[in-house]
Every structure is written in C-alpha cells, then in structure tokens.
C-alpha cells in the first residue's frame, strides 16, 4: 500500500496571526482576521474553480474590502499598504 503525507498549508505553514494587531486596530477585534482569511480562501477557491487566476495579494485585498463593508469599516490606503506589504 502506498503511503501519502498531506500538508495543510493554510494556517499551518502559513501563519497569518502576525496580522492580528492590524485587524484589532481596524476592526476593534483581532478575530476579524479569521473572517478575512476565510473570505480569502473562499475567493481563491472560486478563482481556481472558474479558471480566473488572481494573485494572493489581489484576493487578499478583495477579501479585506468585503469584510470591511460587512463591518461598516473604511480601510485607508495606508492600512491596505500595511496589509499588502505582508502578502507580497
């Protein structure tokens, strides 16, 4: 029997917890980072399924916009830059 090792890259090898202070400042709740990350994964899956490639940074910014809109938060260009710098 063949053996297979599977790695869950999302939040195992990729630690986005370092973004918690930014989300705490923007949304008054660091836990919103999890909502953003979930939205980002959903958008990445849709991009893959529909064969419409988007890079990680673009998907991350789109997810941030969606989450911010849901929470009634305006994200400044400086805050987008702060988040984007960590994703590229």
C-alpha positions as a Markdown table, in Angstrom:
| # | Residue | x | y | z |
|---|---|---|---|---|
| 1 | Unk | 0.0 | 0.0 | 0.0 |
| 2 | Unk | 1.3 | 3.5 | -0.9 |
| 3 | Unk | 1.6 | 6.0 | 1.9 |
| 4 | Unk | 0.7 | 9.6 | 1.4 |
| 5 | Unk | 1.6 | 12.6 | 3.5 |
| 6 | Unk | -0.7 | 15.6 | 3.3 |
| 7 | Unk | 0.2 | 19.1 | 4.5 |
| 8 | Unk | -2.4 | 21.7 | 5.3 |
| 9 | Unk | -0.7 | 24.8 | 4.2 |
| 10 | Unk | -3.4 | 27.2 | 5.2 |
| 11 | Unk | -2.7 | 28.4 | 8.7 |
| 12 | Unk | -0.3 | 25.6 | 9.4 |
| 13 | Unk | 2.7 | 26.5 | 7.3 |
| 14 | Unk | 1.3 | 30.0 | 6.6 |
| 15 | Unk | 0.9 | 31.9 | 9.9 |
| 16 | Unk | -1.3 | 35.0 | 9.4 |
| 17 | Unk | -1.6 | 35.5 | 13.1 |
| 18 | Unk | 1.0 | 38.2 | 12.8 |
| 19 | Unk | -1.7 | 40.4 | 11.2 |
| 20 | Unk | -3.9 | 40.3 | 14.4 |
| 21 | Unk | -2.7 | 43.7 | 15.6 |
| 22 | Unk | -3.7 | 45.3 | 12.3 |
| 23 | Unk | -7.1 | 43.7 | 12.4 |
| 24 | Unk | -7.5 | 44.6 | 16.1 |
| 25 | Unk | -6.8 | 48.3 | 15.2 |
| 26 | Unk | -9.0 | 48.4 | 12.1 |
| 27 | Unk | -12.0 | 46.4 | 13.4 |
| 28 | Unk | -11.5 | 46.6 | 17.2 |
| 29 | Unk | -11.4 | 42.8 | 17.1 |
| 30 | Unk | -8.4 | 40.7 | 16.1 |
| 31 | Unk | -10.8 | 37.8 | 15.5 |
| 32 | Unk | -12.0 | 39.5 | 12.3 |
| 33 | Unk | -8.7 | 38.3 | 10.8 |
| 34 | Unk | -10.2 | 34.8 | 10.7 |
| 35 | Unk | -13.2 | 36.1 | 8.9 |
| 36 | Unk | -11.0 | 37.8 | 6.4 |
| 37 | Unk | -8.9 | 34.7 | 5.9 |
| 38 | Unk | -12.0 | 32.5 | 5.4 |
| 39 | Unk | -13.2 | 35.0 | 2.8 |
| 40 | Unk | -9.8 | 35.0 | 1.1 |
| 41 | Unk | -9.9 | 31.1 | 0.9 |
| 42 | Unk | -13.4 | 31.2 | -0.5 |
| 43 | Unk | -12.4 | 33.7 | -3.1 |
| 44 | Unk | -9.3 | 31.7 | -4.0 |
| 45 | Unk | -11.3 | 28.6 | -4.4 |
| 46 | Unk | -13.8 | 30.4 | -6.7 |
| 47 | Unk | -10.9 | 31.8 | -8.7 |
| 48 | Unk | -9.5 | 28.3 | -9.2 |
| 49 | Unk | -12.8 | 26.7 | -10.0 |
| 50 | Unk | -13.7 | 29.3 | -12.6 |
| 51 | Unk | -10.2 | 29.4 | -14.0 |
| 52 | Unk | -9.8 | 33.1 | -13.4 |
| 53 | Unk | -6.4 | 33.4 | -11.8 |
| 54 | Unk | -5.9 | 36.2 | -9.2 |
| 55 | Unk | -2.7 | 36.6 | -7.3 |
| 56 | Unk | -2.6 | 36.2 | -3.5 |
| 57 | Unk | -2.4 | 40.0 | -2.9 |
| 58 | Unk | -5.3 | 40.8 | -5.1 |
| 59 | Unk | -7.5 | 38.2 | -3.5 |
| 60 | Unk | -6.4 | 39.4 | 0.0 |
| 61 | Unk | -7.3 | 43.0 | -0.8 |
| 62 | Unk | -10.7 | 42.0 | -2.3 |
| 63 | Unk | -11.4 | 39.9 | 0.8 |
| 64 | Unk | -10.5 | 42.9 | 3.0 |
| 65 | Unk | -12.9 | 45.1 | 1.1 |
| 66 | Unk | -15.7 | 42.6 | 1.5 |
| 67 | Unk | -15.1 | 42.1 | 5.2 |
| 68 | Unk | -14.7 | 45.8 | 5.8 |
| 69 | Unk | -18.0 | 46.5 | 4.0 |
| 70 | Unk | -19.8 | 43.9 | 6.1 |
| 71 | Unk | -18.5 | 45.6 | 9.3 |
| 72 | Unk | -19.1 | 49.1 | 8.1 |
| 73 | Unk | -15.4 | 49.9 | 8.3 |
| 74 | Unk | -13.5 | 52.2 | 6.0 |
| 75 | Unk | -9.9 | 50.9 | 5.3 |
| 76 | Unk | -7.4 | 53.6 | 4.4 |
| 77 | Unk | -4.8 | 53.3 | 1.6 |
| 78 | Unk | -2.1 | 53.2 | 4.3 |
| 79 | Unk | -3.8 | 50.3 | 6.0 |
| 80 | Unk | -4.2 | 48.5 | 2.7 |
| 81 | Unk | -0.5 | 49.0 | 2.1 |
| 82 | Unk | 0.3 | 47.7 | 5.6 |
| 83 | Unk | -1.6 | 44.5 | 4.9 |
| 84 | Unk | -0.4 | 44.2 | 1.3 |
| 85 | Unk | 3.2 | 44.5 | 2.3 |
| 86 | Unk | 2.9 | 41.3 | 4.3 |
| 87 | Unk | 1.3 | 39.4 | 1.4 |
| 88 | Unk | 3.6 | 40.1 | -1.5 |
